[in-house]
Amino acid sequence: MRNGGSGGGGVVAVASRCRWRITLTLMVCMMTATSEGCGPLRGPSPFRNPRKLKPLVFQQHEPNVSEFSITASGPPEGRIDRNDTRFMELVPNYNADIEFKDEEGTGADRLMTQRCKEKLNTLAISVMNQWRNVHLRVIDGWGDRFGVSLHSEGRAVDITTSDRDKSKYGMLARLAVQSGFDWVNYRRGYIHCSCKSETKINTRSMGCFTGDSTVTTLAGKKPMKDLKVGESVLALTNDGQLRMSKVLLFLDRSTTARTDFVTLVTDTGKSITATPTHLVLRWEKAERSQIWNANPVLAKRIRVNDTLLTVVHHSKGLQAERVVEVRHIERQGLYAPLTVDGTVVVDDIVASCYAVLDSQRLAHWAFLPARMVAAARASFNGFIWRLAHPLTSGAPDNLVDNNDPPEGIHWYPRMLYAISGYVIPASWMDSH
């Protein structure tokens, strides 16, 4: 109930401050939480997130596709010169923790897109954390140049460390990948990094499935676009068991937005289609161990001959299937359901409900408040249902909300990604 008096405004203000304190406290706890190392489907958690970073090797690029691929930085959009109207969209980077070579003395190397600036600043912090008294050094940024190059769009930078120690360059490249650059290449004497265009919807921060992707409900297979909040779908539990898990909400949903997807095809013909930053479960052997783990990996990191966890319906079990093909497509419609267990079986392949952050454990903790609120709302709806049906023994297991879920990114993941630095473009936010 809304209180029109001044006292009500004070209560609202106090409640608002409390919510933010609780949220920040949860974020601190999540960032300091330790991860458990355990075998797949054996111990308390089948998920494993390796912490040891592996340097790139000379001439290696990540991801292992062309820089202009839609799953990397995307195709060039045209050179930006000083007379171009798009030149005003480039922003200067005056980060004191980054050295800029600036051979021409014009400050051109400091100009870049906002997305490139954010990734570069994140990388600068990682470099200082990795090596004492070493800073990130930019030797080439934007330039009014000819030829096909993302440098001329402010979407690429060439970097080294401030001490020019080439033995560090492999790890520098890996740190660039971890910092969110969409394409990183270890070249002779420097690291080349580039970003997607901010005018493309594939710069959005959420990960989703297509509307034609199918899930297994109590009534059988159903397209993702027809899935409702309150329905139960097949999912993988924390202890490695398959069970029906209730859909609490949609983290992201859009019937009109178009974006890039990755389709992973297995050797038995099964396939899953998800946005490049969505998590799928790769079945792999732990480092220095014979134990196999279900390791959550971004879809864009999956390669041919990797193995995915799939569902065998006749035996109601799981098996690992080898990826034989990776395709890149564009589709309309984005759907990202959140289940109680944080996983969902899509087209008979096990996937996470989460994206962007390549840690199932941390993401599941981060969305604990959202799951608690949704569960409390479901319990309240069940209570109301029982009041309206006093002669019935109990409320059904699934009180389905037959209304279409709201379009756009749910407010809770939007807040989390804003706090953690994954900025959603304002132009996209306004359109939703």
N, C-alpha and C positions, 0 to 999 in steps of 0.2 A: 504494500500500500504506500502511496506517495504522501509524504508529509509536507505541507506547504509552509510550515513555520520555520524559524531560524534554527531551532533545535534540531529539526530534521536534517537541515543542511550540514550541521556539525557532525551528526551521526554518519551521514553519507561520506563526508570528508575523512572521518576517522576510519570508516570501513575501507575506503579507497586506499588510504595509507597502509592499512593492515594487509590488504591484498598484495600490494607491491612488496612489503617486507617479507611476507610468506613466500612470494614468487622468487625474490632474490635469494632468500635462505635456501630454498630448494635447489636453485641453480648452483650455489656454492657447494652444497652437499653432493650434488651430482658430479661436479667437476672433480671433487676430491675422493669420490668413491673408488674403491679398488675393484679390479675385475678378477673373476675366478677363471683359472685354467682347468678345463675338464674335458673329458672325452665326449664325443657326439652321442647323444641319446643314451648316455650312461649315467651321468651325474646330475647335479641340480640344474644345470643349464647346458643346452646343446650348442650355444653360441660362443664363439671365440673371436677375439679381436686382437691380432698381433700388434705389439707396440714398437717392435724394432723396425726402424726405417732402413730400406735397402737403397743404396745410391744407384743412380742411373749410370750406364756405361757410355763411353764415347759413341756418338751417332745414334744413340737410342732416343726415341721420342715417345711421349706418353700423352694421350692414348696412342696406340699403335695403328693410327689411320692418318690420312692426309690432314695437314693443318686446315685445309679448306672444307673438310668433311663436316656434315651437320652435327656429328657427335663430338667434334673438336671445336675449333673457333669459328667455323662456318665460312661461307664464301665471301670474297671481298665485295664491298658495296660501293667502291669508287674512291679515288684519291681525294683527300681533303687538302686544299691549298688555302692560303691566307685570305683569298677573296671569296671562298666558299661560305655559304650561309651556315654550314655545319661546323665551321671553324670555331664559332662561339660556344659550341657544345663541349669543346675540349677544355679540361681544367688543369691548372698548374699544380704540381706536387712540390710543396716546400717542406717536406718531412726532413727534419734535422738529422734523423738517423740514417738517411740515404745519401750517398755521395753521387753527384751527377757530373759526368765527365765534361759535357758541354763544350766540345772542341770549338764550335763556331762562336761561342760567347753570346748567343741569342736567347738562351733559355728554352730552346725548342725541345731539348730532351726531357724537360719537365712537363711538357704538355701531353695529355693522354685522356682517355675516356674515364668517366667516374668509376666504372667497373674495374678498369685496369689499375686505377689509383688505389682502390680498396684492396685489391689482391697484392699489389706491390707493398703497401703499408703493412699488411699482414705478414708478408714474407720478411720484411725488415726486422720485425719482432722475432721471428723464428731464427733468423741469422744470428742476432745478438744472443739469443738463448742457447744456440748451438755452439758458438765459438766466442770466447771471451775477447773483448777489445777488437772484434771484427765487425764491420758494417757491410751492408749491401751497397753495391756500386752499379750504377746504370751507365753503360757506355754508349747506348743509342736508344732514342725514343722516337717521338714523332719527327717527321722530316718532310718537307715539301719536295718529294722525289717522284720520279717516273717509274713505271714498271708496276707489276702486281706485288704488292707488299702491304701487310696489315700495319706496318710502321706508318705508312702514309695516312692511315685512318685513326692513329692514336690508340690502336688496339694491341700493339706489340712493343716489347722492350728487350734489349740485349743486356745481360747482367753478368757481373763477376763478384767476387768478394773484394773488400777494400785492400786486402793484403796481396791480391793477385796470386794466391797460392792455388795452383791448378789441381793439387791433390784434394782440394775441398769441393771442386766443381761438380763431381758426381752427386755428393750429398746436397749441394746447393740446388741442383736440378730436382732432387726428390723433395726438398723443402718447398720448391716452387709448385710442385704438383699438390702437395699437402695444403698449400695456401690458397688453392682454388683456381689457379690458372687453367684455362681450358685446353691448352696445348703447350707442351714443354719439350724442347729439343736440346740435347747436349751436343754442341758443335765444337769445332776446334778453337779453343781459346776463350769461349764464352758460352752462356746459356741463353737460348732464345725462348721467350715466353709470349703467349698471345691470349686474347680473350674473345669471347663472343660479342656480337654487336648488341648494344642496348636497345636497338629498335626491334629486335626479334623477341618473340614471346618465349623462346627457349632459354632466356636468361632468368625466367621466373625461378623461385627458390623451392617450390614444392615438386614432388615426384608423384606420378599417377599411372593408371592403367587406361586402356582404351575402353570405350563403351561396349565394344563387341567382345571384350574379354569375358570369360565365363567363370562363375564361382559355383560351388556345390552347396545348395541349401537343403533344408529338410524336405522341400518339395521337389528336389532334383536340381539339374543344372539351370543356371539363370544368367543372362547377360548382365554385366556390371551396371549398365545404364538403367536397368530395371530394379536394382537392389535398393531396399528401403532400410532406414534406421529401425532397429529392433529385430530384424531377421537374424538368423544364425547361419553362419557359413563354416565350411571346413577349414580348420587352422591347425597349426603345430603348437603344442604347449611347451612350456619352459623345460619340462622334463622329457621332451622328445616324443610325445604321444599325439596322435591325431584325434581331434574332437571338434564338435560344433561349438563355435564361439560367436557371441552376439556382436552385431555391428552397433557401436555406440554413437558414432557420428561420422561425417565425412570431413577429413582434413582439408580436402580440396575437391571441388566439383564444378565443372563447366561443360555445358552442352554445346557451346559455340566456339570455344578457343581452339586454335590449331597449334600444334607443336610437334617437335621431333620425338620419335620413339626408336627404341632398339628392340628388335625381335631376335630371340635366342631359340634356335631349333636344335632339338636333341636327336640322337641316333635312332630313336623309336618313332620319330615324327611329331612328338609333342613340341609345343612352342609357347613362349610367353612374350608378350609385348608390353614394355614399360618405358617410361621416360629414362634418359641416361643416368639420372641421379637417384633412381629408385634402388632400394636394396633387394637383392635376391640372395639365396643361400647357396654358396659354392662349397661343394664337398671336397675337402682337401686334407692332406696329411700335415700334422703340426711339425714345426721346425724342430729338428733333433729328436724326433719321436716317431713311433709307429702308430700313434693314435690319430684317427681321422676325426675331423671336426666340421660342423656346419658353420662356415665362416660367412657372415653377412658382407657382401661386396656390392659396390655400385654397379648397375647393369652395364655401364659403359666400360667397366674394367674386365668384363667377361670376354674370354678369348676362345677360339676353336680348340677343342680337346680339354677344356675345363669341364668339370662335372657339376650337375645341378641335382638337388633333391626333388624327386617326383613321387607321385602317389600311384600305387597299384591298387585299383579299386576292388578287383576280384579277391585279393588277399588282405585288403584293408591295411596295407603296410607301405613302407617307403623303400625306394631304391635310388641309386645314383645313376644318372644317364649322362653320356658324353655329349657336349655341344659340338655339332658338326657344321653349323652355319650361323653367322651373325649378319643380320640385315638392318639397314637404317631406312626408316620410312617416316612419312608425315601423315598425321591423322587429325580429325576433328573430334573433340570431346575429351575430357579429363576427369578421372574418377579415382579417389583415394580414400577408401573406407578404413576406419579404425576399429579393430576388434578388441575384445577383452584381453586376448593373448598377444596382441601386437603383431600377429602373423596372419596370412591368408593364403589359401591354395587357389591359384589362378591358372586356369587351363591345365590343371593337374600338376602344376609345378609350384613348389613351396616358395613363397616370397614374404618379405616383411611388409608391414603397413607403413614403414617410415622411409625417409629419403634424405638426401643431402649429407647428413652426418653418418659416416660409415662405421657406426657403432650401434648395434641393436640394443645392447644393454643400456647404454647411456640414453638413447632415444626413448626406450621404454620407461626409464625412470623419469625422463623429462615430461612425458605425457601422463604421469600418474595423476596429477590434479584433474586433468581433463577426463580421464577415465573414472575417477571418483565422482565427479559432478554428474557425468552421464549415468553412472550406475545409481546414484541417489535419485536422479530424475526418473529412471525406470522403476525404481522401488516405489516412488510416490505415485506414479501412474498406475502401478499395480494395486496400491492401496485404494485409489479412487475407483478403479475397476471393481474391486471387491465390494465397496460401498454401494455401487450401482447394481451389482449382481449378488445380493445377499444370500440367495438360495443356491448359488453355485459353490462347489467345494473349494475352489481356489482360482486364482488368476492364471491364464495360460502362460507357458514358458516364454513366449514371444509376443509382446504387445507391439505390433508393428505400426509405425507411423506411416500411414498411407499417403501423406503429403510428400511432394518432392522435396528433398533436402535443399537448403538455400544454395545459390550459386556463389562461387568464389572461394577464397581461402578462409577457413575457420579462424576466428579471432585469436584463439589460443596459439596455434602454430605461428601465426603472423607475429604475435608478441615475442615468442621464443626466438624466432629467426632475427627479429629486429634487435633483441638483446645480444645475441651471439654474433651479430655482424653480417648475417646473410640478408642483405638489403633487397627488398622486392622493389623493382622499378616503379616510381610514382605513376607513370603513364599507365602501367598495367593495373595498379591498385585503383586508379580512378575509373577504369573501364569495368570494374567489378564491384 
